[in-house]
Amino acid sequence: MSDPRLSELALDGLWKNNPALVQVLGLCPLLAISNTTVNALGLAIATLVTLVVANGVVSLIRDWVRSEVRLPVYVMVIASVVTIIELVMNAHFHSLYNTLGIFIPLIVTNCIIIARAEGFASRHAFGFSVFDGFVMGAGFGLVLVALGAMREIIGFGTLLDGADQLFGPVAMDWGIRVLPEQMTFLLALMPPGAFIGLALLVAFKQGIDQRAARRARAIRAARSGKPVEAAC
């Protein structure tokens, strides 16, 4: 990326300020729908598209919306985008639409989308706003899909089972069995399993960040001639 601001936005959305692992937003769909990879991927795509389009529209109209009514207007924009997505999914991905159920219209109330519209898109140009929506949606979606894959493998012993709901008849044979049925663990599919899985992902990220911080302190200490222990 030639513009360093885009690189910073990408790192912020995908890792440093990930909406699911750091901001801990959108937990309701994150925990409720992530019981299979396909369900998680379907909701992740819908959320990403909503973020990209809503951020772009909010950025375009930000100079024409009075501050007193900006939040209701932003909610109307988001609701319009979600309604279009819901109609498209109902028409072309009906089985997945029925599975996701109420969580598709509930994208309107997702704190991530409202926060990015108000906190970023309303203050930045169109291109940056669209890119911010994409990386924030991708960051949230990656966590959602990772959690869905983890829970599906442990709970059902499969991966990408029911992929035809999202990708059509060509994906009928995409599902694979990873674990024997007798090795599956029902807890992974229940609400406690969702919380445990998310906690493991958060702990994984924190571990990587802490290791990187220790390494950076060690490098700074080596350059300054100080003992590594003092830098840690």
Contacts in CASP RR format, 6 or more apart in sequence:
PFRMAT RR
TARGET T0000
AUTHOR 0000-0000-0000
METHOD contacts of the structure
MODEL  1
MSDPRLSELALDGLWKNNPALVQVLGLCPLLAISNTTVNALGLAIATLVT
LVVANGVVSLIRDWVRSEVRLPVYVMVIASVVTIIELVMNAHFHSLYNTL
GIFIPLIVTNCIIIARAEGFASRHAFGFSVFDGFVMGAGFGLVLVALGAM
REIIGFGTLLDGADQLFGPVAMDWGIRVLPEQMTFLLALMPPGAFIGLAL
LVAFKQGIDQRAARRARAIRAARSGKPVEAAC
1 7 0 8 1.000
1 10 0 8 1.000
5 128 0 8 1.000
6 128 0 8 1.000
6 131 0 8 1.000
9 128 0 8 1.000
9 131 0 8 1.000
9 132 0 8 1.000
9 135 0 8 1.000
10 131 0 8 1.000
10 135 0 8 1.000
12 135 0 8 1.000
13 19 0 8 1.000
13 132 0 8 1.000
13 135 0 8 1.000
13 136 0 8 1.000
13 137 0 8 1.000
13 138 0 8 1.000
13 139 0 8 1.000
14 135 0 8 1.000
14 138 0 8 1.000
14 139 0 8 1.000
14 142 0 8 1.000
15 205 0 8 1.000
16 22 0 8 1.000
17 23 0 8 1.000
18 139 0 8 1.000
18 140 0 8 1.000
18 143 0 8 1.000
18 205 0 8 1.000
19 25 0 8 1.000
19 26 0 8 1.000
19 112 0 8 1.000
19 136 0 8 1.000
19 137 0 8 1.000
19 139 0 8 1.000
19 140 0 8 1.000
20 26 0 8 1.000
20 27 0 8 1.000
20 30 0 8 1.000
20 139 0 8 1.000
20 140 0 8 1.000
20 141 0 8 1.000
20 143 0 8 1.000
20 144 0 8 1.000
20 198 0 8 1.000
21 143 0 8 1.000
21 201 0 8 1.000
21 202 0 8 1.000
21 205 0 8 1.000
22 205 0 8 1.000
23 112 0 8 1.000
23 115 0 8 1.000
25 110 0 8 1.000
25 111 0 8 1.000
25 112 0 8 1.000
25 115 0 8 1.000
25 140 0 8 1.000
26 110 0 8 1.000
26 111 0 8 1.000
26 112 0 8 1.000
26 140 0 8 1.000
27 198 0 8 1.000
28 103 0 8 1.000
28 106 0 8 1.000
29 43 0 8 1.000
29 47 0 8 1.000
29 103 0 8 1.000
29 106 0 8 1.000
29 107 0 8 1.000
29 110 0 8 1.000
29 144 0 8 1.000
30 140 0 8 1.000
30 143 0 8 1.000
30 144 0 8 1.000
30 147 0 8 1.000
30 194 0 8 1.000
30 198 0 8 1.000
31 191 0 8 1.000
31 194 0 8 1.000
31 195 0 8 1.000
31 198 0 8 1.000
32 103 0 8 1.000
32 194 0 8 1.000
33 39 0 8 1.000
33 40 0 8 1.000
33 43 0 8 1.000
33 100 0 8 1.000
33 103 0 8 1.000
33 144 0 8 1.000
34 40 0 8 1.000
34 144 0 8 1.000
34 147 0 8 1.000
34 148 0 8 1.000
34 151 0 8 1.000
34 194 0 8 1.000
35 148 0 8 1.000
35 151 0 8 1.000
35 152 0 8 1.000
35 189 0 8 1.000
35 194 0 8 1.000
36 148 0 8 1.000
36 151 0 8 1.000
36 152 0 8 1.000
36 156 0 8 1.000
36 161 0 8 1.000
36 162 0 8 1.000
37 145 0 8 1.000
37 148 0 8 1.000
37 149 0 8 1.000
37 152 0 8 1.000
37 159 0 8 1.000
37 160 0 8 1.000
37 161 0 8 1.000
38 96 0 8 1.000
38 160 0 8 1.000
38 161 0 8 1.000
38 162 0 8 1.000
38 163 0 8 1.000
38 165 0 8 1.000
38 166 0 8 1.000
39 96 0 8 1.000
39 99 0 8 1.000
39 100 0 8 1.000
39 148 0 8 1.000
40 141 0 8 1.000
40 144 0 8 1.000
40 145 0 8 1.000
40 147 0 8 1.000
40 148 0 8 1.000
40 149 0 8 1.000
41 144 0 8 1.000
41 145 0 8 1.000
41 166 0 8 1.000
42 96 0 8 1.000
42 100 0 8 1.000
42 166 0 8 1.000
43 100 0 8 1.000
43 103 0 8 1.000
43 104 0 8 1.000
43 107 0 8 1.000
43 144 0 8 1.000
44 137 0 8 1.000
44 140 0 8 1.000
44 141 0 8 1.000
44 142 0 8 1.000
44 144 0 8 1.000
44 145 0 8 1.000
46 82 0 8 1.000
46 85 0 8 1.000
46 89 0 8 1.000
46 100 0 8 1.000
46 104 0 8 1.000
46 107 0 8 1.000
47 107 0 8 1.000
47 110 0 8 1.000
47 112 0 8 1.000
47 113 0 8 1.000
47 137 0 8 1.000
47 140 0 8 1.000
47 141 0 8 1.000
47 144 0 8 1.000
48 133 0 8 1.000
48 134 0 8 1.000
48 137 0 8 1.000
48 138 0 8 1.000
48 140 0 8 1.000
48 141 0 8 1.000
49 81 0 8 1.000
49 85 0 8 1.000
50 78 0 8 1.000
50 81 0 8 1.000
50 82 0 8 1.000
50 85 0 8 1.000
50 107 0 8 1.000
50 110 0 8 1.000
50 113 0 8 1.000
51 112 0 8 1.000
51 113 0 8 1.000
51 116 0 8 1.000
51 133 0 8 1.000
51 134 0 8 1.000
51 136 0 8 1.000
51 137 0 8 1.000
52 130 0 8 1.000
52 133 0 8 1.000
52 134 0 8 1.000
52 137 0 8 1.000
53 81 0 8 1.000
54 74 0 8 1.000
54 77 0 8 1.000
54 78 0 8 1.000
54 81 0 8 1.000
54 113 0 8 1.000
54 116 0 8 1.000
54 117 0 8 1.000
54 121 0 8 1.000
55 116 0 8 1.000
55 117 0 8 1.000
55 120 0 8 1.000
55 121 0 8 1.000
55 129 0 8 1.000
55 130 0 8 1.000
55 132 0 8 1.000
55 133 0 8 1.000
56 121 0 8 1.000
56 126 0 8 1.000
56 127 0 8 1.000
56 129 0 8 1.000
56 130 0 8 1.000
57 77 0 8 1.000
57 81 0 8 1.000
58 74 0 8 1.000
58 77 0 8 1.000
58 117 0 8 1.000
58 121 0 8 1.000
58 122 0 8 1.000
58 129 0 8 1.000
59 121 0 8 1.000
59 122 0 8 1.000
59 124 0 8 1.000
59 125 0 8 1.000
59 126 0 8 1.000
59 127 0 8 1.000
59 128 0 8 1.000
59 129 0 8 1.000
59 130 0 8 1.000
60 126 0 8 1.000
61 73 0 8 1.000
61 77 0 8 1.000
62 121 0 8 1.000
62 122 0 8 1.000
62 123 0 8 1.000
65 73 0 8 1.000
70 118 0 8 1.000
70 122 0 8 1.000
71 114 0 8 1.000
71 118 0 8 1.000
74 114 0 8 1.000
74 117 0 8 1.000
74 118 0 8 1.000
74 122 0 8 1.000
75 108 0 8 1.000
75 114 0 8 1.000
77 117 0 8 1.000
78 107 0 8 1.000
78 108 0 8 1.000
78 113 0 8 1.000
78 114 0 8 1.000
78 117 0 8 1.000
79 108 0 8 1.000
82 104 0 8 1.000
82 105 0 8 1.000
82 107 0 8 1.000
82 108 0 8 1.000
83 105 0 8 1.000
85 104 0 8 1.000
85 107 0 8 1.000
86 97 0 8 1.000
86 104 0 8 1.000
86 105 0 8 1.000
89 96 0 8 1.000
89 97 0 8 1.000
89 100 0 8 1.000
89 104 0 8 1.000
90 97 0 8 1.000
93 165 0 8 1.000
93 166 0 8 1.000
95 165 0 8 1.000
96 165 0 8 1.000
96 166 0 8 1.000
97 104 0 8 1.000
99 165 0 8 1.000
107 113 0 8 1.000
112 136 0 8 1.000
112 137 0 8 1.000
112 140 0 8 1.000
116 132 0 8 1.000
116 133 0 8 1.000
116 136 0 8 1.000
120 128 0 8 1.000
120 129 0 8 1.000
120 132 0 8 1.000
120 133 0 8 1.000
121 129 0 8 1.000
121 132 0 8 1.000
121 133 0 8 1.000
124 132 0 8 1.000
143 198 0 8 1.000
143 201 0 8 1.000
146 201 0 8 1.000
147 194 0 8 1.000
147 197 0 8 1.000
147 198 0 8 1.000
147 201 0 8 1.000
149 159 0 8 1.000
150 188 0 8 1.000
150 197 0 8 1.000
150 200 0 8 1.000
151 188 0 8 1.000
151 189 0 8 1.000
151 193 0 8 1.000
151 194 0 8 1.000
151 197 0 8 1.000
152 158 0 8 1.000
152 159 0 8 1.000
152 161 0 8 1.000
153 159 0 8 1.000
153 178 0 8 1.000
153 179 0 8 1.000
154 179 0 8 1.000
154 184 0 8 1.000
154 185 0 8 1.000
154 188 0 8 1.000
155 184 0 8 1.000
155 185 0 8 1.000
155 186 0 8 1.000
155 187 0 8 1.000
155 188 0 8 1.000
155 189 0 8 1.000
156 184 0 8 1.000
156 189 0 8 1.000
157 177 0 8 1.000
157 178 0 8 1.000
157 179 0 8 1.000
157 180 0 8 1.000
157 181 0 8 1.000
157 183 0 8 1.000
157 184 0 8 1.000
158 175 0 8 1.000
158 176 0 8 1.000
158 177 0 8 1.000
158 178 0 8 1.000
159 175 0 8 1.000
159 176 0 8 1.000
159 178 0 8 1.000
160 171 0 8 1.000
160 174 0 8 1.000
160 175 0 8 1.000
160 176 0 8 1.000
161 175 0 8 1.000
162 171 0 8 1.000
162 174 0 8 1.000
162 175 0 8 1.000
163 171 0 8 1.000
163 172 0 8 1.000
163 174 0 8 1.000
163 175 0 8 1.000
164 170 0 8 1.000
164 171 0 8 1.000
164 172 0 8 1.000
164 174 0 8 1.000
167 174 0 8 1.000
187 193 0 8 1.000
187 196 0 8 1.000
188 197 0 8 1.000
214 232 0 8 1.000
217 228 0 8 1.000
217 231 0 8 1.000
217 232 0 8 1.000
218 228 0 8 1.000
218 231 0 8 1.000
218 232 0 8 1.000
220 231 0 8 1.000
221 227 0 8 1.000
221 228 0 8 1.000
221 230 0 8 1.000
221 231 0 8 1.000
221 232 0 8 1.000
222 228 0 8 1.000
END
